Amino acid sequence: MWEEKNNTLYRKFGFRDFSEAFGFMTRVALAAEKMDHHPLWTNVYNQVEIWLSTHDAGNTVTDKDRKLAKKIDALVAA
């Protein structure tokens, strides 16, 4: 579940292994590029953490972030 905190939408994802986590990140990257909206994220082995905010809006959460979060959620469910 996404949490709104510190002017970001945040979520941590866990996967079976690094390969699965990296595949997820690749799918997110493609979706983000299509939206021209790029996340701040980290990856350590099977864990991916994502923070979304809109830089052009003063680093606050906007509808653009919520739309990308929904797309990311759909990638996890797929």
PyMOL commands that set and color helices and strands:
alter all, ss='L'
color gray80, all
select helices_A, chain A and resi 18-35+55-57+63-77
alter helices_A, ss='H'
color red, helices_A
select strands_A, chain A and resi 3-5+8-14+40-44+47-52
alter strands_A, ss='S'
color yellow, strands_A
deselect
rebuild
show_as cartoon
